Amino acid sequence: MATEIRPASAEDFEAWLPLWQGYLAFYESDLPRERTDLTWSRILDPAFPINCLVAQDGKAIVGFATFVTHPSTWLEVGDCYLEDLFVAPDRRGGGTGRALIDAVADAARQLGCERLYWTTQSGNDRARALYDAIAGPSDIVRYRLDLTRQG
């Protein structure tokens, strides 16, 4: 059976949650359950520009991609940021990640976005091989300032 990429629905939460937790663990991060619940509610709320696609194989959800659309000072319409991408470890290398990125690109085009971008850790070699094949390496360096901390 082929993997289907589709928008996440409220019924997907229980299947999405372990994947989300796996994603956080991969990035050595931990979020309180309240933040996870808030993220999920925003995904489902059409008032927020946060979207989520899931990869479904049979009855199993095997991956997800979360993306955010936003205006841009450089583009007439806007950008799409692929914020989170995760494929179950036993499904990696089979095309699911690429299918999710392709589906996000299609969704972004339908939403009127002119560009899709994403980031990953420099040592995430397996993902970077895929990303380099899709978009090519970037010369952009990303910085992040945690505004919740003083100093």
PABALO-165769 format. One line per field, with one value per residue: residue in three letters; chain; x, y, z of N, C-alpha, C in turn. Coordinates in nm, 3 decimals, always signed. Atoms other than C-alpha are relative to their C-alpha. Layout:
<sites>
type	[ALA,...]
mol	[A,...]
n.xx	[X,...]
n.yy	[Y,...]
n.zz	[Z,...]
ca.xx	[X,...]
ca.yy	[Y,...]
ca.zz	[Z,...]
c.xx	[X,...]
c.yy	[Y,...]
c.zz	[Z,...]
</sites>
This chain:
<sites>
type	[MET,ALA,THR,GLU,ILE,ARG,PRO,ALA,SER,ALA,GLU,ASP,PHE,GLU,ALA,TRP,LEU,PRO,LEU,TRP,GLN,GLY,TYR,LEU,ALA,PHE,TYR,GLU,SER,ASP,LEU,PRO,ARG,GLU,ARG,THR,ASP,LEU,THR,TRP,SER,ARG,ILE,LEU,ASP,PRO,ALA,PHE,PRO,ILE,ASN,CYS,LEU,VAL,ALA,GLN,ASP,GLY,LYS,ALA,ILE,VAL,GLY,PHE,ALA,THR,PHE,VAL,THR,HIS,PRO,SER,THR,TRP,LEU,GLU,VAL,GLY,ASP,CYS,TYR,LEU,GLU,ASP,LEU,PHE,VAL,ALA,PRO,ASP,ARG,ARG,GLY,GLY,GLY,THR,GLY,ARG,ALA,LEU,ILE,ASP,ALA,VAL,ALA,ASP,ALA,ALA,ARG,GLN,LEU,GLY,CYS,GLU,ARG,LEU,TYR,TRP,THR,THR,GLN,SER,GLY,ASN,ASP,ARG,ALA,ARG,ALA,LEU,TYR,ASP,ALA,ILE,ALA,GLY,PRO,SER,ASP,ILE,VAL,ARG,TYR,ARG,LEU,ASP,LEU,THR,ARG,GLN,GLY]
mol	[A,A,A,A,A,A,A,A,A,A,A,A,A,A,A,A,A,A,A,A,A,A,A,A,A,A,A,A,A,A,A,A,A,A,A,A,A,A,A,A,A,A,A,A,A,A,A,A,A,A,A,A,A,A,A,A,A,A,A,A,A,A,A,A,A,A,A,A,A,A,A,A,A,A,A,A,A,A,A,A,A,A,A,A,A,A,A,A,A,A,A,A,A,A,A,A,A,A,A,A,A,A,A,A,A,A,A,A,A,A,A,A,A,A,A,A,A,A,A,A,A,A,A,A,A,A,A,A,A,A,A,A,A,A,A,A,A,A,A,A,A,A,A,A,A,A,A,A,A,A,A]
n.xx	[+0.084,-0.077,+0.015,+0.086,-0.030,+0.126,+0.004,+0.029,+0.135,+0.009,-0.009,-0.139,-0.082,-0.063,-0.104,-0.100,-0.070,-0.130,-0.091,-0.040,-0.093,-0.123,-0.063,-0.061,-0.113,-0.108,-0.064,-0.035,+0.088,+0.114,+0.101,+0.109,+0.117,+0.087,-0.051,+0.036,+0.144,+0.020,-0.044,+0.100,+0.122,-0.030,+0.000,+0.139,+0.074,-0.025,-0.040,-0.146,-0.065,-0.076,+0.063,-0.071,+0.032,-0.045,-0.023,+0.076,-0.018,+0.106,+0.059,-0.108,-0.062,-0.143,-0.079,+0.075,-0.069,+0.070,-0.051,+0.058,-0.009,-0.013,-0.040,-0.143,-0.041,-0.073,+0.087,+0.131,+0.103,-0.048,-0.087,+0.047,-0.107,+0.018,-0.055,-0.025,+0.014,-0.043,+0.045,-0.031,-0.133,+0.006,+0.053,-0.092,-0.068,+0.097,+0.069,+0.105,-0.044,+0.010,+0.142,+0.051,-0.051,+0.070,+0.138,-0.005,-0.024,+0.127,+0.093,-0.049,+0.037,+0.144,+0.023,-0.055,-0.138,-0.098,-0.125,+0.004,-0.133,-0.005,-0.132,-0.027,-0.130,-0.109,-0.039,+0.110,-0.051,+0.096,+0.099,-0.066,-0.017,+0.129,+0.023,-0.091,+0.052,+0.122,-0.015,-0.139,-0.048,+0.022,-0.109,+0.062,-0.032,+0.113,-0.027,+0.121,-0.012,+0.108,+0.051,+0.059,-0.108,-0.060,-0.142]
n.yy	[-0.117,-0.123,-0.097,-0.114,-0.124,-0.072,-0.089,+0.061,-0.021,+0.016,+0.143,+0.045,-0.041,+0.113,+0.056,-0.105,-0.029,+0.068,-0.053,-0.130,+0.025,+0.047,-0.118,-0.077,+0.077,-0.007,-0.130,-0.009,-0.104,+0.046,-0.103,+0.042,+0.051,-0.113,-0.060,+0.095,-0.016,-0.129,+0.018,+0.079,-0.081,-0.100,+0.072,+0.023,-0.126,-0.071,-0.139,-0.002,+0.037,+0.124,+0.115,+0.126,+0.113,+0.129,+0.109,+0.115,+0.126,+0.081,-0.073,-0.056,-0.128,+0.032,-0.121,-0.125,-0.126,-0.118,-0.117,-0.129,-0.102,-0.135,-0.103,-0.019,-0.131,+0.025,+0.061,-0.063,+0.072,+0.046,+0.114,+0.116,+0.059,+0.139,-0.008,+0.132,+0.115,+0.121,+0.129,+0.109,+0.055,+0.120,-0.038,-0.093,+0.050,+0.059,-0.102,-0.070,-0.138,-0.074,-0.016,-0.105,-0.129,-0.030,-0.037,-0.134,-0.094,-0.015,-0.075,-0.138,-0.063,-0.023,-0.111,-0.119,-0.027,-0.003,+0.065,+0.095,+0.014,+0.076,+0.012,+0.121,-0.004,+0.026,+0.140,+0.088,+0.036,+0.074,-0.095,-0.097,+0.061,-0.018,-0.142,-0.043,+0.053,-0.073,-0.145,-0.041,-0.059,-0.144,-0.072,-0.079,+0.040,-0.036,-0.030,+0.004,-0.065,+0.038,-0.123,+0.028,-0.006,-0.133,-0.016]
n.zz	[+0.000,+0.011,-0.107,+0.033,-0.071,-0.013,-0.116,-0.130,-0.052,-0.145,-0.032,+0.014,-0.114,-0.071,+0.086,+0.021,-0.124,-0.014,+0.101,-0.053,-0.110,+0.063,+0.060,-0.109,-0.053,+0.098,-0.019,-0.142,-0.055,-0.080,-0.017,-0.088,+0.072,+0.034,+0.124,+0.106,+0.023,+0.066,+0.139,+0.071,+0.017,+0.103,+0.128,+0.040,+0.002,+0.126,-0.026,-0.011,+0.126,-0.021,+0.066,-0.019,+0.087,-0.052,+0.093,-0.050,+0.071,-0.058,-0.114,-0.080,+0.031,-0.003,+0.008,+0.005,+0.032,-0.048,+0.072,-0.037,+0.105,-0.056,+0.097,+0.019,+0.053,+0.125,+0.100,+0.013,-0.075,-0.128,-0.021,-0.075,-0.080,-0.042,-0.135,-0.058,+0.089,-0.070,+0.054,-0.093,+0.033,+0.084,+0.132,+0.064,+0.119,+0.093,+0.079,-0.076,-0.025,+0.125,+0.031,-0.089,+0.045,+0.126,-0.033,-0.061,+0.110,+0.072,-0.085,-0.006,+0.127,-0.003,-0.093,+0.061,-0.040,+0.107,-0.040,-0.112,-0.059,-0.123,-0.061,-0.077,-0.066,+0.094,-0.007,+0.041,+0.132,+0.083,+0.048,+0.088,+0.132,+0.067,+0.023,+0.105,+0.127,+0.036,+0.012,+0.005,-0.125,-0.015,-0.063,-0.107,-0.137,-0.085,-0.140,-0.081,-0.129,-0.090,-0.060,-0.132,-0.099,-0.020,+0.025]
ca.xx	[+0.000,+0.130,+0.189,-0.077,+0.012,-0.284,-0.372,-0.373,-0.714,-0.827,-0.845,-0.469,-0.354,-0.284,-0.084,+0.095,+0.196,+0.463,+0.612,+0.618,+0.788,+1.040,+1.108,+1.168,+1.394,+1.595,+1.665,+1.731,+1.438,+1.156,+0.834,+0.567,+0.252,+0.064,+0.290,+0.235,-0.141,-0.121,+0.075,-0.182,-0.473,-0.302,-0.250,-0.625,-0.729,-0.775,-0.711,-0.342,-0.102,+0.032,-0.043,+0.046,+0.055,+0.079,+0.214,-0.023,+0.055,-0.252,-0.384,-0.044,+0.079,+0.450,+0.559,+0.455,+0.551,+0.451,+0.475,+0.402,+0.320,+0.411,+0.454,+0.794,+0.972,+1.146,+0.850,+0.520,+0.312,+0.507,+0.717,+0.653,+0.872,+0.890,+0.931,+0.913,+0.969,+0.984,+0.961,+0.946,+1.298,+1.191,+1.046,+1.345,+1.512,+1.192,+1.078,+0.841,+1.046,+1.069,+0.696,+0.621,+0.846,+0.690,+0.342,+0.438,+0.573,+0.244,+0.041,+0.259,+0.205,-0.170,-0.150,+0.028,+0.376,+0.673,+0.940,+0.977,+1.266,+1.375,+1.668,+1.830,+2.126,+2.461,+2.527,+2.196,+2.376,+2.102,+1.843,+2.093,+2.160,+1.789,+1.767,+2.073,+1.914,+1.591,+1.707,+2.085,+2.304,+2.252,+2.506,+2.268,+2.379,+2.098,+2.121,+1.873,+1.836,+1.628,+1.416,+1.285,+1.623,+1.776,+2.111]
ca.yy	[+0.000,+0.345,+0.611,+0.882,+1.240,+1.434,+1.716,+1.618,+1.580,+1.582,+1.201,+1.181,+1.313,+0.977,+0.857,+1.191,+1.224,+0.948,+1.084,+1.435,+1.298,+1.116,+1.441,+1.626,+1.346,+1.355,+1.724,+1.656,+1.879,+1.848,+2.045,+2.042,+1.857,+2.188,+2.320,+2.004,+2.039,+2.405,+2.314,+2.053,+2.293,+2.554,+2.298,+2.232,+2.598,+2.764,+3.103,+3.008,+2.989,+2.656,+2.348,+1.983,+1.705,+1.342,+1.044,+0.751,+0.393,+0.180,+0.277,+0.389,+0.748,+0.716,+1.078,+1.441,+1.785,+2.107,+2.430,+2.796,+3.059,+3.422,+3.752,+3.846,+4.174,+4.013,+3.855,+3.984,+3.712,+3.530,+3.248,+2.902,+2.770,+2.393,+2.397,+2.030,+1.717,+1.371,+1.020,+0.712,+0.562,+0.233,+0.422,+0.643,+0.608,+0.493,+0.822,+0.937,+1.245,+1.352,+1.292,+1.511,+1.792,+1.770,+1.787,+2.088,+2.259,+2.190,+2.319,+2.630,+2.700,+2.663,+2.912,+3.156,+3.126,+3.197,+3.020,+2.721,+2.705,+2.496,+2.434,+2.137,+2.070,+2.065,+1.708,+1.568,+1.404,+1.170,+1.445,+1.685,+1.438,+1.447,+1.825,+1.879,+1.658,+1.859,+2.217,+2.217,+2.339,+2.690,+2.951,+3.101,+3.087,+3.088,+3.250,+3.213,+3.433,+3.297,+3.594,+3.418,+3.448,+3.763,+3.889]
ca.zz	[+0.000,-0.093,+0.166,+0.158,+0.250,+0.384,+0.624,+0.990,+1.152,+1.514,+1.507,+1.435,+1.772,+1.939,+1.638,+1.592,+1.959,+1.968,+1.645,+1.795,+2.106,+1.886,+1.701,+2.028,+2.154,+1.830,+1.891,+2.261,+2.356,+2.600,+2.603,+2.870,+2.768,+2.774,+2.494,+2.289,+2.337,+2.237,+1.924,+1.828,+1.887,+1.669,+1.393,+1.390,+1.422,+1.081,+1.245,+1.287,+0.990,+1.122,+0.914,+0.952,+0.696,+0.799,+0.611,+0.649,+0.548,+0.595,+0.937,+1.069,+1.076,+0.991,+0.960,+0.972,+0.850,+1.023,+0.826,+0.884,+0.623,+0.678,+0.493,+0.363,+0.304,+0.004,-0.173,-0.303,-0.140,+0.125,+0.258,+0.391,+0.671,+0.708,+1.084,+1.178,+0.971,+1.121,+0.981,+1.201,+1.223,+1.064,+0.764,+0.683,+0.346,+0.176,+0.028,+0.303,+0.392,+0.031,-0.019,+0.284,+0.158,-0.190,-0.036,+0.177,-0.136,-0.316,-0.022,+0.002,-0.368,-0.321,-0.032,-0.261,-0.114,-0.336,-0.133,+0.099,+0.343,+0.639,+0.873,+1.041,+1.263,+1.084,+1.202,+1.074,+0.782,+0.667,+0.646,+0.491,+0.210,+0.126,+0.164,-0.055,-0.323,-0.313,-0.270,-0.273,+0.012,+0.142,+0.235,+0.493,+0.857,+1.110,+1.452,+1.734,+2.040,+2.329,+2.434,+2.746,+2.917,+3.059,+2.946]
c.xx	[+0.089,-0.027,-0.081,+0.044,-0.129,+0.007,-0.033,-0.144,+0.001,+0.019,+0.143,+0.085,+0.074,+0.110,+0.113,+0.088,+0.132,+0.103,+0.054,+0.103,+0.134,+0.077,+0.069,+0.122,+0.119,+0.078,+0.034,-0.075,-0.113,-0.095,-0.104,-0.121,-0.093,+0.044,-0.032,-0.148,-0.032,+0.040,-0.106,-0.127,+0.022,+0.001,-0.143,-0.081,+0.029,+0.039,+0.152,+0.062,+0.089,-0.079,+0.083,-0.052,+0.052,+0.019,-0.066,+0.024,-0.097,-0.067,+0.105,+0.045,+0.151,+0.090,-0.090,+0.090,-0.088,+0.061,-0.083,+0.017,+0.005,+0.036,+0.151,+0.027,+0.066,-0.090,-0.135,-0.105,+0.050,+0.084,-0.075,+0.122,-0.039,+0.067,+0.039,-0.023,+0.053,-0.062,+0.043,+0.132,-0.004,-0.052,+0.095,+0.071,-0.093,-0.080,-0.106,+0.038,-0.011,-0.146,-0.062,+0.046,-0.070,-0.143,-0.007,+0.022,-0.128,-0.100,+0.040,-0.034,-0.149,-0.037,+0.060,+0.142,+0.094,+0.128,-0.030,+0.142,-0.010,+0.144,+0.013,+0.136,+0.109,+0.042,-0.108,+0.026,-0.102,-0.107,+0.064,+0.024,-0.129,-0.021,+0.090,-0.048,-0.123,+0.029,+0.144,+0.041,-0.019,+0.122,-0.050,+0.042,-0.113,+0.048,-0.132,+0.031,-0.121,-0.045,-0.065,+0.105,+0.056,+0.146,+0.039]
c.yy	[+0.124,+0.092,+0.117,+0.119,+0.080,+0.095,-0.076,+0.034,-0.025,-0.146,-0.053,+0.023,-0.117,-0.066,+0.099,+0.017,-0.077,+0.046,+0.136,-0.018,-0.053,+0.114,+0.084,-0.071,+0.007,+0.130,+0.029,+0.115,-0.064,+0.118,-0.050,-0.043,+0.114,+0.065,-0.090,+0.013,+0.130,-0.009,-0.073,+0.083,+0.107,-0.063,-0.013,+0.128,+0.077,+0.146,+0.014,-0.041,-0.123,-0.115,-0.124,-0.101,-0.126,-0.097,-0.123,-0.119,-0.099,+0.080,+0.073,+0.136,-0.020,+0.122,+0.122,+0.115,+0.114,+0.121,+0.123,+0.095,+0.138,+0.099,+0.013,+0.141,-0.016,-0.049,+0.070,-0.067,-0.047,-0.125,-0.113,-0.061,-0.141,-0.012,-0.135,-0.106,-0.121,-0.121,-0.106,-0.066,-0.121,+0.028,+0.093,-0.066,-0.059,+0.101,+0.079,+0.145,+0.085,+0.024,+0.109,+0.138,+0.041,+0.046,+0.136,+0.104,+0.023,+0.082,+0.146,+0.075,+0.034,+0.116,+0.131,+0.033,-0.010,-0.076,-0.092,-0.012,-0.079,-0.004,-0.138,+0.017,-0.039,-0.147,-0.099,-0.046,-0.070,+0.093,+0.099,-0.057,+0.014,+0.147,+0.054,-0.048,+0.079,+0.146,+0.046,+0.064,+0.152,+0.064,+0.089,-0.059,+0.051,+0.026,+0.001,+0.059,-0.038,+0.124,-0.022,+0.007,+0.140,-0.003,-0.057]
c.zz	[+0.000,+0.119,-0.051,+0.084,+0.001,+0.118,+0.127,+0.039,+0.150,+0.042,-0.004,+0.124,+0.064,-0.084,-0.024,+0.124,+0.015,-0.104,+0.045,+0.112,-0.053,-0.065,+0.107,+0.056,-0.096,+0.017,+0.147,+0.068,+0.078,+0.013,+0.099,-0.083,-0.042,-0.131,-0.118,-0.033,-0.071,-0.148,-0.080,-0.023,-0.106,-0.139,-0.052,-0.015,-0.128,+0.019,+0.011,-0.133,+0.014,-0.061,+0.027,-0.101,+0.067,-0.115,+0.060,-0.091,+0.062,+0.109,+0.083,-0.052,+0.018,-0.011,-0.002,-0.041,+0.047,-0.071,+0.032,-0.118,+0.065,-0.110,-0.006,-0.049,-0.137,-0.113,-0.003,+0.088,+0.135,-0.006,+0.069,+0.069,+0.040,+0.136,+0.058,-0.107,+0.073,-0.067,+0.100,-0.042,-0.093,-0.141,-0.076,-0.118,-0.103,-0.080,+0.074,+0.026,-0.124,-0.037,+0.087,-0.046,-0.130,+0.026,+0.067,-0.109,-0.079,+0.080,+0.007,-0.129,-0.002,+0.093,-0.051,+0.039,-0.120,+0.035,+0.118,+0.053,+0.129,+0.051,+0.063,+0.067,-0.100,-0.001,-0.041,-0.144,-0.089,-0.057,-0.097,-0.139,-0.081,-0.034,-0.111,-0.137,-0.048,-0.032,-0.018,+0.131,-0.002,+0.065,+0.113,+0.135,+0.088,+0.142,+0.074,+0.136,+0.084,+0.076,+0.137,+0.109,+0.006,-0.038,-0.126]
</sites>
